[in-house]
């Protein structure tokens, strides 16, 4: 990827992509009702390349302890859209002000093993940025280059024998392990951009 994609081109590719839905659960294992949730996939331009921002959750949160994730969470009654949820949660978790995010589009919804129906929202955050980390939920904020994430040799996919579902796991980057639903969303984003 010699020429970084423009924001306009990323938005266009997100609109045109046939977004797959995905469930980490077997159809008969889905608990009803699913809780709506959303995450922000924050893009930042660093050194002429796009980077994706991630967080590592603390070991004291209710769901997905110590896992790499995107800022996000469950929908509140006052949220009017998945975009509202993702932006509110990103502000609460890492201090990204909603007005500072240029939303480019969405990925397909995903059902997680924690019984959430998650809508990933893609948005650009200016860089450098002064994050304010909510340390009860977030242990670390870091980024990975999109070119590294799009390189097929950097991740593997295998089938879990107990569920029959495939799991994506990236090889460690900067001491962090990206896997599960967040890795699946990352690969879906890479594919939406036509990079993988």
GUDOTOR-835843 format. One line per 8 residues: number of its first residue (from 1); their letters; for each residue x, z, y of N, C-alpha, C. Coordinates in steps of 0.001 Angstrom, whole numbers, plus 500000, padded with zeros to 6 digits. Atoms other than C-alpha are relative to their C-alpha. Example, Ala and Ser with C-alpha at 12.3 -4.5 7.8 and 13.67 -1.06 7.14 Angstrom:
1) AS) 500890 500000 498810 512300 507800 495500 500900 500000 501200  499180 499940 498810 513670 507140 498940 499230 500730 501090
This chain:
1) XXXXXXXX) 500851 500000 498815 500000 500000 500000 500886 500000 501234  499070 500080 498886 502285 498755 502754 499309 500219 501340  500755 499826 498760 499649 498594 505509 498894 501018 499765  501068 499021 500190 497535 501768 505744 498647 499436 500419  501352 500436 499681 493814 501121 505731 499545 500615 501316  500579 499454 498777 492000 501538 509039 498778 500832 499646  501214 499212 500211 489139 503991 509399 498799 499083 499763  501117 500935 500127 486755 501052 509783 499978 499353 498623
9) XXXXXXXX) 499926 500631 501316 487989 499448 506562 499640 500997 498898  500375 498979 500979 487694 502708 504626 498487 500177 499979  501456 499844 499922 484108 503123 505863 499296 498810 499359  500617 501202 500574 483287 499518 504894 500085 500022 498476  499835 499965 501460 484703 499948 501380 499131 501086 499358  500882 498949 500524 482794 503206 500899 498550 499514 499925  501384 500525 499995 479539 501443 501833 499784 498988 498894  500160 501092 500956 480168 498532 499468 500220 500405 498545
17) XXXXXXXX) 499652 499585 501354 481375 500495 496438 498763 500452 499224  501064 499513 500882 479002 501053 493493 500424 501378 499499  499552 498644 500291 479385 504823 493365 499412 500506 498693  500527 499459 501254 479134 506248 489850 499565 501448 500183  500331 498587 500100 477281 509489 489264 500804 500554 498829  499208 499422 501080 479114 511910 486998 499564 501428 499762  500333 498631 500356 478273 515102 485128 501083 500560 499092  499051 499305 500867 480732 517579 483644 499289 500632 498810
25) XXXXXXXX) 500786 499382 501061 477912 518747 481361 499305 498952 499159  500859 500841 500829 476146 517170 478430 498590 500060 500574  501331 500081 499388 472644 516085 479473 499122 501197 499629  500849 498887 500420 470973 518824 477428 500537 501362 500431  499411 498732 499562 473310 521476 478877 499782 500254 501491  500213 499829 498563 472298 520935 482519 498929 501061 500217  500955 498943 499680 470643 524082 483796 499183 499550 501205  500863 500375 498885 467685 523542 486103 499603 501232 500777
33) XXXXXXXX) 499655 501166 499196 467461 523524 488987 501476 500033 500410  498640 500099 499483 470846 522288 490158 500011 500414 501466  499875 499591 498593 472040 523784 493435 500702 498896 500784  499317 501012 499188 472835 521197 496130 501221 500589 500702  498755 499591 499345 476337 521392 497565 500674 498746 500540  499230 501123 499463 478790 519229 499468 501420 500463 500270  498605 499739 499651 482532 519005 500007 500450 498951 501000  499373 500948 499085 484610 517362 502705 501297 499527 499373
41) XXXXXXXX) 498712 500585 500384 487358 514982 501607 500698 499661 501316  499391 500199 498683 489534 515330 504725 501218 499074 499921  498886 500946 499904 491804 512379 505475 500768 500252 501281  499144 499852 498832 494762 512688 507831 501093 498951 499937  498881 500946 499951 497342 510143 508979 501284 500764 500274  498690 499375 499832 500893 511458 508495 501053 498972 499620  498877 500909 500276 504028 509340 508706 499521 498640 499508  500526 501339 500292 502065 506055 508625 499344 499866 498635
49) XXXXXXXX) 500736 500058 501252 500207 506971 505436 498846 500985 500083  501106 499057 500100 496894 508603 504687 500376 501122 499034  499873 498844 500873 497006 512082 503192 498615 500607 499836  501246 499286 500232 494141 514027 501646 500300 501487 500016  499837 498553 499895 493782 517702 502505 499271 500692 498849  500586 499181 501069 493135 520185 499685 500186 501474 500340  499787 498566 499926 492765 523933 499414 500207 500524 498583  499981 499275 501265 493692 526284 496624 499196 501261 500208
57) XXXXXXXX) 500882 498860 499872 490970 528858 496141 500696 501279 499538  499428 498724 500408 491813 532538 495818 499469 500387 498619  500481 499548 501308 491364 534413 492565 498864 501008 500121  501100 499061 499787 488572 536520 494115 498666 499318 500290  501258 500697 499715 485972 533812 494811 499136 499956 498741  500937 499972 501122 482866 533527 492628 500209 498839 499038  499884 501194 500830 483393 529956 491371 501389 499367 500153  498774 500797 500004 486540 528004 490405 501196 500757 500577
65) XXXXXXXX) 498898 499147 499535 489050 530814 490959 501356 499303 499851  498613 500491 499981 492615 529725 491864 500122 498494 499767  499953 501443 500237 491692 526032 491517 500184 499237 501310  499887 500907 498861 492586 523186 493847 498629 499365 500233  501325 500542 499681 489475 521991 495647 500005 499406 501399  500249 500426 498629 488113 520339 498744 499250 501119 500716  500849 499048 499291 486615 522502 501494 498533 499646 499743  501409 500293 500242 482931 522852 500697 499309 501143 499309
73) XXXXXXXX) 500774 498962 500657 480176 524828 499090 498530 499662 499946  501439 500169 500186 476476 525325 498549 499303 499703 501317  500818 500329 498833 473871 523953 500938 499239 501229 500469  500789 498932 499394 472329 526487 503320 498653 499452 500444  501322 500477 499556 468642 526322 504332 500028 499260 501336  499932 500651 498693 469663 525280 507858 500717 498665 500010  499283 501273 500065 471726 522302 506692 498998 498857 499855  500927 501133 500041 469904 519022 507355 500466 498876 499094
81) XXXXXXXX) 499446 501099 500795 472205 516830 505255 501247 500494 499278  498719 499645 500631 475202 516920 502907 501155 500021 501013  498961 499995 498966 477320 516062 505954 500023 501343 500729  500068 498688 499350 476085 519248 507670 500654 501073 499135  499441 499003 500917 476985 521291 504588 501520 499906 499949  498550 500188 500123 480463 519792 504203 500729 500425 501271  499341 499666 498735 481319 520180 507893 499923 501495 500292  500139 498555 499788 479965 523732 508107 500976 500765 499106
89) XXXXXXXX) 499114 499325 500941 481886 524789 505004 501471 499796 500369  498608 500255 499606 485108 523126 506214 500385 500862 501202  499716 499128 498862 484836 525064 509462 500150 501448 499545  499935 498623 500479 484165 528334 507635 501269 500269 499198  498878 499766 500913 486970 527884 505093 501368 499776 500626  498667 500321 499468 489807 526265 507050 500013 499734 501504  500022 500090 498542 488669 526147 510687 499968 498603 500583  500130 501359 499455 488069 522395 511034 498684 499925 500771
97) XXXXXXXX) 501204 500085 499175 485616 521989 513911 499243 498708 499677  500772 501204 500344 482772 519574 513019 500196 498854 500990  499835 501053 498992 483249 517688 516304 501323 499264 499858  498686 500630 500178 486844 516924 515272 500050 499059 498799  500018 500816 501215 485798 515108 512067 499257 498694 500261  500659 501310 499937 485045 511375 512068 499542 499658 498583  500547 500244 501332 482732 510977 509061 499963 498500 499730  499923 501420 500359 483323 507659 507253 498994 499598 498931
105) XXXXXXXX) 500945 500350 501054 480904 507870 504336 499954 501051 498918  500183 499085 501133 480035 509463 501004 500484 499359 498719  499816 500446 501378 480945 509242 497350 498744 500365 499213  501135 499688 500849 478476 509451 494463 499941 501480 499666  500192 498591 500324 477009 512845 493584 500588 500340 498638  499407 499535 501245 478573 514915 490821 499370 501328 499604  500486 498728 500544 477089 517637 488609 501186 500730 499398  498850 499234 500467 479636 520388 487966 499591 501033 498952
113) XXXXXXXX) 500263 498996 501029 479949 522938 485173 499468 501297 500599  500542 498818 499336 479055 525612 487744 498581 499766 500511  501422 500262 499742 475575 524017 488039 499707 499580 501443  500209 500546 498662 476022 522347 491446 499885 498480 499921  500039 501434 499766 475039 518818 492474 500754 499771 501313  499092 500077 498851 477937 518029 494817 500039 498591 500578  499831 501267 499288 477990 515255 497419 501320 500043 500762  498746 500047 499254 481540 514398 498575 499849 499154 501269
121) XXXXXXXX) 500050 500655 498693 481745 513460 502274 501431 499688 500428  498659 500412 499574 484781 511505 503506 500062 500008 501522  499856 499950 498551 485991 512234 507021 501448 500099 500422  498639 499979 499459 489097 511836 509156 500153 501192 500933  499651 498847 499176 490695 514917 510714 501274 499649 500758  498775 500327 499256 493259 514517 513530 501194 500799 499472  498776 499328 500428 496856 515384 512682 501051 499882 501081  500072 498664 500592 498581 517681 513478 498738 500748 500416
129) XXXXXXXX) 501222 499237 499765 495768 520230 513355 500271 501477 499759  499839 498554 500136 495624 523994 513815 498919 500598 499126  500980 499451 500931 493848 525296 510723 499910 501521 500152  500233 498561 500039 492325 528772 510644 499435 500300 498617  500355 499845 501410 492243 529786 506988 499228 501300 499766  500791 498838 500419 489544 532119 505648 500626 500517 498714  499142 499605 501108 491865 534050 503375 499261 500661 498835  500772 499473 501126 489092 535613 501259 499714 498886 498993
137) XXXXXXXX) 500342 501138 500857 488233 532145 499908 501177 499082 499714  498954 501028 500077 491339 530028 500521 501378 500647 499966  498651 499475 500126 494837 530865 499323 501048 499116 500644  499022 500932 499441 496591 527734 500580 499295 498721 500440  500436 501313 499536 495966 524527 502553 501207 499080 499913  498883 500935 500162 498108 521487 501722 499428 498587 499890  500472 501380 500118 497941 517711 501503 500837 499246 498978  499307 500910 500903 498898 514952 499091 499854 498586 500554
145) XXXXXXXX) 500089 501376 499488 499709 511341 500049 499037 499161 499157  500938 500877 500704 497011 508821 499174 500743 499029 499089  499249 500933 500845 499674 506440 497832 500408 500660 498683  499637 499282 501229 500812 509103 495338 498758 500206 499129  501246 499771 500741 497216 509924 494348 499474 498722 499361  500494 501291 500509 496477 506214 493826 500893 499414 498913  499080 500514 501013 499466 505704 491505 499555 500474 498624  500599 499667 501295 498056 505559 487971 500914 500856 499120
153) XXXXXXXX) 499075 499215 500815 501184 507072 486423 499979 501489 500352  499994 498604 499556 500523 510319 488316 498831 500823 499466  501102 499228 500585 497357 511286 486419 499663 499491 498611  500415 500354 501354 495957 511289 482913 498539 500392 499805  501400 499715 500323 492480 511338 481423 499908 500263 498500  500178 499680 501410 491505 512981 478162 498580 500510 499782  501353 499567 500344 488302 513941 476347 500045 501421 499466  500097 498624 500477 487407 517601 475886 499167 500023 498727
161) XXXXXXXX) 500679 500018 501297 486456 518168 472272 498703 500792 500024  501200 499165 500010 483901 520880 473084 498818 499380 500735  501095 500607 499242 481881 518736 475532 499877 498498 499777  500019 501455 500129 482828 515143 474746 500169 499281 501324  499823 500612 498685 483380 514548 478481 501478 499822 500311  498615 500227 499604 486541 513123 479968 500368 500885 501181  499461 499165 498929 488704 515242 482242 501218 499293 500566  498835 500577 499326 491177 513953 484807 500899 501129 500468
169) XXXXXXXX) 499002 499030 499556 494370 515906 485451 501170 499241 500618  498800 500540 499362 497066 514958 487940 501209 500820 499551  498773 499256 500226 500653 515891 487292 500258 500862 501243  499816 499099 498852 501816 518770 489541 500631 499298 501199  499454 500500 498733 502516 517942 493186 500195 501207 500904  499686 498880 499110 504224 520470 495462 499522 501328 499389  500370 498771 500680 503526 523140 492853 498515 500189 499763  501453 499879 500140 499769 522441 492790 499490 499063 498917
177) XXXXXXXX) 500581 500774 501085 497668 521180 489879 498580 499586 500369  501296 500577 499646 494749 518896 490755 499342 499498 498720  500666 500398 501234 492250 518554 487900 498488 500228 500147  501430 499724 500043 488565 518693 486964 499196 499186 501005  500919 500701 499099 485805 517794 489419 500712 499470 501238  499294 500447 498795 488162 517592 492412 500875 498788 499694  499212 501173 500402 490477 515207 490543 499084 498802 499775  500956 501094 500220 487439 513127 489487 499545 499409 501333
185) XXXXXXXX) 500392 500494 498672 486284 512891 493121 501137 499228 500643  498832 500683 499439 489811 511929 494155 500150 498606 499398  499880 501303 500667 489989 509134 491566 498845 499085 500410  501131 500819 499538 486492 507939 492555 500262 499462 501404  499677 500441 498649 487666 507792 496180 501058 498895 499966  498957 501014 500143 490808 505876 495198 499392 498673 499529  500649 501210 500508 488652 503407 493233 499077 499360 501025  500873 500538 498943 486173 503067 496097 500810 499194 501017
193) XXXX) 499136 500711 499059 489073 501980 498279 500672 498784 499386  499381 501140 500693 490168 499439 495662 501474 500194 499754  498574 499709 500161 493506 501182 495165 500383 500351 498576  499668 499599 501367 493230 502149 491524 499003 499467 498987
